[in-house]
Amino acid sequence: MILAFCAFVSLLVGIMTEGWPKGAHDGLGIVASILLVVFVTATSDYKQSLQFKDLEKEKKKITVQVTRDGFRQKLSIYDLLPGDIVHLSIGDLVPADGLFVSGFSVLINESSLTGESEPVNVNAVNPFLLSGTKVQDGSCKMLVTTVGMRTQWGKLMATLSEGGDDETPLQVKLNGVATIIGKIGLFFAVVTFAVLVQGLFSRKLQEGSHLIWSGDEALEILEFFAIAVTIVVVAVPEGLPLAVTLSLAFAMKKMMNDRALVRHLAACETMGSATTICSDKTGTLTTNHMTVVKACICGKIKDVGTSKGASNLSSELPDSSLRVLLQSIFNNTGGEVVKNKDGKIELLGTPTETAILEFGMLLGGDFEAERQASKVVKVEPFNSLKKRMGVVLELPEGGFRVHCKGASEIVLAACDKFLSPDGEVVPLDRASIDLLNGIIERFASEALRTLCLAYMEVGNEFSAESPIPSSGYTCIGIVGIKDPVRPGVKESVEICRSAGITVRMVTGDNINTAKAIARECGILTDGGLAIEGPEFREKSEEELQKIIPKLQVMARSSPMDKHTLVKQLRTTFEEVVAVTGDGTNDAPALHEADIGLAMGIAGTEVAKESADVIILDDNFSTIVTVAKWGRSVYLNIQKFVQFQLTVNVVALVVNFSSACLTGNTPLTAVQLLWVNMIMDTLGALALATEPPNDDLMKRTPVGRKGNFITNVMWRNILGQSLYQFVIIWFLQTRGKEAFQLVGPDSDLILNTLIFNSFVFCQVFNEISSREMEKINVFKGILQNYVFVTVLSCTVIFQIIIIEFLGTFASTSPLSLQQWFVSVLLGFLGMPISAALKFIPV
């Protein structure tokens, strides 16, 4: 706005005194540069908003299990139609309005619609399910009645439109920096203006003509005003926020290709300063493709990873035991076995459920037959607090039977009998309990997840209202499920360690399984500590202070344990914490963390809502990529700030000092605007789009406390500015003798030389700014096309300005020798900045 005002005054006075078109050059030059800055900024903002639209699309790719045309199938929520039957389970978002058809213990959290935090029971009496609400417990089938903008949620959304992105912490920091620099600039500008005007006055006083003013003198004062304004323009670094958005937008786009979807811009840069990652085990560190490889049924331990092993087991088991086992497997499950369109058998449900169903099929069981043989009276789905699930069946021969399965220690503790090898029910004594616990530990130390299956007869007096009993079960057996570690995880953990990022594993699994897998991934080291959730909960503040630094594995953790750990790390230890999670139970921890990473494939909608970054391929190595990009963003912006502050300091000091000492300034308004253009917009483009290299992951993280402008940066800025200042001062005072400039044009040529040397100093300084610490600044420069393009454009345009646009920019064409010297003076800045890097900080 200041510039526009200045352009207006300049046009007015110029045309009045020199006539059109000669008097309008200055004004038009300023107008052109204003337009340029505005267009570049607008274009980059527009591109970024397009990118957000792509992200929005990506965010909404949610699929649901639907029965349509008699088949279970996966559909996008956008393809839902009234009349579809949707299968919902714990952690899902209800995708449309509909009615409850059948299901068990469904609790719906309607807080997103009603603001009521208490969950609502949905059943045949209260069958209404509203879109946008979340399933907190249970599972059900729902008949879709309305979709799209006709749902309650749609009507609500029609009244709002989504707001923009908040400013990221770095932008806030930089806006502060920009304001301070701007104020300094304003102060300098006022002083410069005052000094110049005072010089004119004292001259007129000496001549005694201070009462008679001519148009020329008015013009001179206007010229002074223009100089003052341009000092302000050069001082205000409006490119800073632009550099941040450019860099973040560039990183977001590239991260999409690396399978990470960033939901909030800020997460990009926060991830760069992360010092701790708390990772889930299942599905993040492991593949989440599970199979039952060992089983201990009726006291017989067998390898059942192959169909041969499974059929051996089923032939050795007594008939009565096999029947109970298959009844337990196929009825007490959240999964389903269905035939798809091609008549193929498909297993649906969580990986653990499908693994056990597959085991049942290998034993020769038939899902449909088992399901029709008995009637399900009550279901308690699995949740992460109880760590077990149960179901009550009404048997065809009368009477009720409860089946229970879950975390082996917990279910085994609820048993007081077990099935002996010949199929008899015998009481559990101390010795058999120790034996079974030994088996659980043996399975677990082979990195298997263990589940225990148990049942119990409850006679005829069971009503659907009464809770499922919590003890008195008969143990059928224990299964060991293998969940192989993802390829590449070990290397990624190694990279994190060398980058100064601690990786901790937090899981709901058995402690031995967790330890075995943590060792395999390289998370658990020799001095490290593994602890169970219940034990962690009991610790006092002082004990936590002692154990958390060593803690590497937390097993059998509840959602609150995870939350406590994250909170402690953030507040007491001032770490920047990233948390990965996929289940609904992870939402509180994801929310508490600095960066929440949700899994795109296995993650529930609730987890994705609470997260800042969604890892689309569920892979731990993608998390490392995110950290790398985050660091790259932070570093790029630091490089840019270092480059920009140098230009600011030099332009300010040169103009200010020469205005005070000689009464005129070497750099005119239009020239300063071009320099501003180089350093703000083009500089931002060139330095902000530097891709990350592997060295980034060899330094320590910045953390919460780090200063943005480091001592290293100050050293580079001050050293380089000093050099540039000396060069320009030398040219100004000794330039005419050095180049033997005489005649009427000598001043103009000298000022052109100063301007040219100044610009080439910036061009070479931009190359030097690519590395803050290293001497070799050319490494990988040709891979960065943006950088090369921007630099070439700057040089070409500079030649055009000097040789052809003399009238606008007040320059005159230079001889080859003069060109050579001004480029050489600029180039000398590079060895200078290399030498500066040897000064220790």
Secondary structure, DSSP 8 states (H G I E B T S, - for coil): -HHHHHHHHHHHHHHHHH-TTGGGHHHHHHHHHHHHHHHHHHHHHHHHHHHHHHHHHHHT--EEEEEETTEEEEEEGGG--TT-EEEEETT-B--SEEEEEEEEEEEEE-HHHH---S-EEESSSS-EE-TT-EEEEEEEEEEEEE-GGGSHHHHHHHT---------HHHHHHHHHHHHHHHHHHHHHHHHHHHHHHHHHHHHHHHT-TT---HHHHHHHHHHHHHHHHHHHHHS-THHHHHHHHHHHHHHHHHHHTTEEESSHHHHHHHHT--EEEE-STTTTB----EEEEEEETTEEEE-SSHHHHHHHHHHS-HHHHHHHHHHHHHS-S-EEEE-TTS-EEEES-HHHHHHHHHHHHTT--HHHHHHHSEEEEEE---TTT-EEEEEEE-TTSSEEEEEEEEHHHHHHTEEEEE-TTS-EEE--HHHHHHHHHHHHHHHHTTEEEEEEEEEEEES---TTS---SS-EEEEEEEEEE--B-TTHHHHHHHHHHTT-EEEEE-SS-HHHHHHHHHHHT-S-TT-EEEEHHHHHH--HHHHHHHTTTEEEEES--HHHHHHHHHHHHHTS---EEEEE-SGGGHHHHHHSSEEEEETTT--HHHHHH-SEEETT--HHHHHHHHHHHHHHHHHHHHHHHHHHHHHHHHHHHHHHHHHHHSS-SS-HHHHHHHHHIIIIIHHHHHHT----GGGGGS---TTT--SS-HHHHHHHHHHHHHHHHHHHHHHHHHHHHHT--STTHHHHHHHHHHHHHHHHHHHHHHHTT-SS-S---TTGGG-HHHHHHHHHHHHHHHHHHHH-HHHHT-----HHHHHHHHHHHHTHHHHHHHHTTS--
